[in-house]
Amino acid sequence: MVGLLSYGNKKFETISPIIRRLVPPLYSTMMDLISMIDADTIAFSEYMDALKLPKGTPTEEELRYAELERTMKGAVEVVMDLARKCNDIWPLLLEMAGFANITAISDLQVGAKCLETAVYGAYFNVKINLVNAHLRQVSVYIRILHLNSNSIK
């Protein structure tokens, strides 16, 4: 909103090129993050469905285990992608803060707090899955993601 209030406003004509450069990637990221809410819900639902698979025979147990690994890995990937996407736009927000319409700066502050909260939530989501991952491959995968990611530190 901060960028859009400045975008095309004659009072901000001198910084128009900067605002026009910053708004599109910020807007695009906002739309991506909104769609990630549904992706996270779907990924977790798939994992919960995998927990309900039969495990009465060795074959069923093996198929269930493979599905649990696949769905847990997918759920973690969605959350890690969200954290990375949030972290990618911090420099843009900082730059926007230096040029934006000061009367709407509180909107920028709220947006920054929302991003911080999203990364915080992603961090604990991965951390909980890391601790509770009883699946061999997923546990290793999550550890590698966690250790190699600058997104949730």
Phi and psi in degrees as a GROMACS rama.xvg file:
@    title "Ramachandran Plot"
@    xaxis  label "Phi"
@    yaxis  label "Psi"
@TYPE xy
-58.2254  -48.0844  VAL-2
-65.4767  -39.0818  GLY-3
-68.3445  -29.5291  LEU-4
-70.7181  -28.6752  LEU-5
-89.4889  -27.2604  SER-6
-62.1002  117.714  TYR-7
77.4887  -0.0510123  GLY-8
-79.4352  127.537  ASN-9
-58.918  -31.4953  LYS-10
-63.6462  -22.1687  LYS-11
-113.201  24.7741  PHE-12
-59.2006  -34.3586  GLU-13
-67.592  -27.0841  THR-14
-106.511  9.74655  ILE-15
-52.503  -43.7556  SER-16
-60.6647  -36.4098  PRO-17
-68.7552  -48.4738  ILE-18
-61.5359  -42.3409  ILE-19
-65.3952  -26.1626  ARG-20
-79.9725  -35.9963  ARG-21
-81.3662  -37.5069  LEU-22
-61.6146  -48.6083  VAL-23
-57.7665  -47.4626  PRO-24
-68.3196  -32.4296  PRO-25
-67.3542  -43.6428  LEU-26
-64.6544  -44.1516  TYR-27
-60.6618  -43.1647  SER-28
-64.553  -40.7107  THR-29
-57.1186  -45.834  MET-30
-65.3153  -38.9334  MET-31
-62.9622  -42.8441  ASP-32
-64.5574  -38.23  LEU-33
-61.5635  -43.0985  ILE-34
-69.0668  -24.5513  SER-35
-69.6622  -21.6428  MET-36
-60.8431  -48.5201  ILE-37
-66.6453  -40.474  ASP-38
-60.6561  -39.838  ALA-39
-65.1247  -43.9881  ASP-40
-61.7122  -45.497  THR-41
-63.7473  -45.0527  ILE-42
-61.2875  -42.9128  ALA-43
-69.6141  -38.0293  PHE-44
-61.4425  -39.2015  SER-45
-62.98  -39.5644  GLU-46
-65.2595  -43.5541  TYR-47
-62.56  -38.0143  MET-48
-64.7572  -37.8051  ASP-49
-64.6937  -32.9479  ALA-50
-63.1128  -25.5257  LEU-51
-87.1704  -5.19806  LYS-52
-64.449  148.335  LEU-53
-65.4352  152.136  PRO-54
-141.286  32.3482  LYS-55
-76.3456  -25.9784  GLY-56
-120.931  162.472  THR-57
-58.5234  -36.3449  PRO-58
-66.6809  -45.528  THR-59
-62.3672  -41.1219  GLU-60
-63.0812  -41.5572  GLU-61
-65.7085  -43.7688  GLU-62
-64.6389  -40.8611  LEU-63
-62.4931  -46.1639  ARG-64
-60.702  -43.6135  TYR-65
-63.0514  -39.5881  ALA-66
-69.5004  -37.3897  GLU-67
-62.3304  -43.2919  LEU-68
-62.3392  -46.5781  GLU-69
-61.6426  -45.1126  ARG-70
-74.9568  -34.4786  THR-71
-66.4707  -41.5671  MET-72
-61.0513  -42.9272  LYS-73
-62.8857  -41.3935  GLY-74
-64.3283  -40.9455  ALA-75
-67.9198  -39.2705  VAL-76
-61.3666  -40.5452  GLU-77
-60.6405  -46.1428  VAL-78
-67.7693  -40.8425  VAL-79
-65.2441  -39.9344  MET-80
-61.0045  -40.7874  ASP-81
-61.1838  -46.7712  LEU-82
-62.3794  -42.8544  ALA-83
-63.3959  -44.6087  ARG-84
-61.5421  -41.3819  LYS-85
-61.4226  -46.7358  CYS-86
-66.7463  -29.8129  ASN-87
-64.2311  -25.5186  ASP-88
-98.6962  -0.433695  ILE-89
-54.3403  -46.6147  TRP-90
-60.1075  -36.6449  PRO-91
-65.9238  -42.1107  LEU-92
-63.7112  -41.5876  LEU-93
-61.9463  -42.8724  LEU-94
-64.898  -42.5117  GLU-95
-59.9305  -38.2987  MET-96
-60.2238  -30.4875  ALA-97
-78.405  -14.6471  GLY-98
-124.677  -14.6098  PHE-99
-72.0069  164.082  ALA-100
-59.755  114.565  ASN-101
-62.2839  -24.9804  ILE-102
-71.955  -11.6633  THR-103
-118.841  18.0644  ALA-104
-64.3586  -27.0318  ILE-105
-64.1254  -29.5665  SER-106
-64.8293  -38.246  ASP-107
-65.4521  -40.7397  LEU-108
-63.5026  -41.9897  GLN-109
-65.2451  -42.5283  VAL-110
-59.7079  -42.3475  GLY-111
-63.9903  -40.8741  ALA-112
-65.4157  -37.5036  LYS-113
-63.7122  -42.0283  CYS-114
-63.9044  -43.3746  LEU-115
-59.4481  -43.5144  GLU-116
-64.9711  -39.2937  THR-117
-63.1365  -43.5421  ALA-118
-67.8486  -39.3768  VAL-119
-59.2273  -47.5596  TYR-120
-63.3122  -41.1487  GLY-121
-63.064  -42.5982  ALA-122
-57.1687  -49.6648  TYR-123
-71.7883  -30.5664  PHE-124
-61.1891  -49.1797  ASN-125
-66.7366  -41.9263  VAL-126
-61.5884  -42.5735  LYS-127
-65.3319  -43.8046  ILE-128
-64.9428  -33.6529  ASN-129
-64.9054  -45.4432  LEU-130
-68.0284  -41.643  VAL-131
-90.6566  -2.71544  ASN-132
-69.9813  105.276  ALA-133
-91.3719  -0.619653  HIS-134
-90.6689  126.376  LEU-135
-54.9267  -57.6997  ARG-136
-66.9894  -41.0632  GLN-137
-66.7648  -40.1983  VAL-138
-59.4133  -45.2205  SER-139
-64.1308  -44.8558  VAL-140
-60.3819  -46.6139  TYR-141
-63.636  -41.5941  ILE-142
-60.7066  -42.7956  ARG-143
-63.6831  -46.4821  ILE-144
-58.7922  -45.7701  LEU-145
-63.9045  -44.7246  HIS-146
-72.8421  -32.4765  LEU-147
-90.968  -5.75471  ASN-148
-95.9479  129.809  SER-149
-88.1351  -4.1496  ASN-150
-73.2545  -28.6187  SER-151
-122.784  22.4403  ILE-152
